[in-house]
């Protein structure tokens, strides 16, 4: 079974530029999550989707971050404009269903460096 | 948001030694998960716990869901060099709340 696919693996941009990340979850998984992992920290949830609807985006900086999952499968996370403090690894995870017993499976992440 | 306290922050051990790490929360959790992350990769699920007092093993790894439901423990027996990595605990208060992560325990194994 294929895992969670993310691209690109690495991205280097200058501050104030825009960037987009793509995620394809495990086939059949209804829930999709974007996490931000700053160096030396644990992953921090940005947004959670259930199929094509947003379940939780309370920690997403909506003035510059946006995400969509239009057809309930793959998802895109965008940052516009980027700031220096956005340098981090952006992890996508998927789960089979939203419940207490849900297990999350992660992709390899996109490492973003903002200069 | 909810914070998890994970300790120790880092450990240096000799190959063959046993390792223990733990995670505590200020509120009651219904789920505890333990992940391992290696450089350049995403976290990989090791063990999932769903009931207070539950003890679950995965090879040389054993994790326990604390009886108070506010803590969890991970033990690694007879460590080997490939155990090197960062171990994260993660917990969920209910089915409608997001999974939150600790800051990780960085494990180094000296051969």
Interface residues (C-beta under 8 A of the other chain):
Chain A: X4 X33 X40 X41 X42 X43 X44 X45 X48 X56 X59 X91 X93 X98 X99 X100 X101 X102 X103 X104 X105 X106 X107 X108 X109 X111
Chain B: X1 X4 X6 X30 X31 X33 X35 X40 X41 X42 X43 X44 X45 X48 X50 X88 X90 X92 X94 X95 X96 X98 X99 X100 X101 X102 X103 X104
